[in-house]
Amino acid sequence: MTGTEEEEPCRIISTFRASCVLLTIPSLEKNILPVIESVYGSLTHLEKKIADYILEHKSEIIDMTVAELALASGTSDATVSRFCRRCGFNGFHHLKITLAKEVAEERGKSVEVSNDISRDNIAQSLQNILANKAAELTQTVSMMDPVQLGKILELIEHARTVQLVAVGNTIPVALDGAFKFNQLGIQAVSGTIWETQMAFTCNMGPEDVVIIISNSGFSKRLMTLTAVAKENHCKMIAITNNAASPLGQASDYHITTATREKLLLGEFCFSRVSATMVVEILYLFLAVSKKDSYDHIRRHEIAISEDKNN
């Protein structure tokens, strides 16, 4: 391996840290344009220049920095930040994320989208699938409680061992989560055999965390495993479509995932998209906040690099 190859993960992770460490989860219910219109009369002359520019260049704002918006509107970085706060946003990044959602919704409304999937109209069906999956992800994020998410991240980061358990369709999500956490230096296990997962749970204790992944939240086998985990005083985190489900109620923390698959397939629901994104969110937050995450990622990437290059 060359020096450049060894340094590449460092450059990528360093850039990733710099760009993501300040990320906050916005309130996705807030719409920018009505907010601007409601406060416009109370804005200063310079703040109105920013408002006017945003109203006229909504799509362009999404890819701009604070400095670029200040230059384009003839104002300053400080005025942009003040304008964002006047509109009720945490900062410019918060405003951009909310604006991106609003623009995407407007673009989506310009295309007729239904819940139909047919091989007779593949082009429209692809648009329908995309619209529904995008809505699943948006709704899942909007239901996340930032305070609770922070506590979940603390539990995972400081756990002796994290076990991700699932049965049936969600097993791949659990396996992916175990891989990702181990890559960050967080000892994690998962498996495809329920009896093996149960055996491991019997050996866990108060310093350990169990993450249960289930679409319905009603799996009898996972409820049996949950009972054993609670007897051992493990911390429990559930990722399901239903907070009122038995698994959701039995857990210390619950992350609700959205699914629109029943709109597409009737009564059946096999989607892993939202649960996979939740695991990805946990991974990304831990990657940028855990102090030694890069060292573990780099060591792992170097160890498997020869296989990747063949």
Buried (B, 14 or more C-beta within 10 A) or exposed (E): EEEEEEEBBBEBBEEBBEEEEEEEBBEBEBEBBEBBEEBBEEBEEBBBBBBBBBBEBBEEBBEBEBEEBBEBBEBBBEBBBBBBEBBBBBBBBBBBBBBBBBBEEEEBEEEEBEBEBEEEEEEBBEBBBEBBBBBBBBBBBBBBBEEBBEBBBEBBBEBEBBBBBBBEBBBBBBBBBBBBBBBBBBEBBBBEEBEEBBEBBEEBEEEBBBBBBBBBBBBEBBBEBBEBBBEBEBBBBBBBBBBEBBBBEBBBBBBBBBBBBEEBEEEEBEBBBBBBBBBBBBBBBBBBBBEEBBBBBBEBBEEEBEEEEE
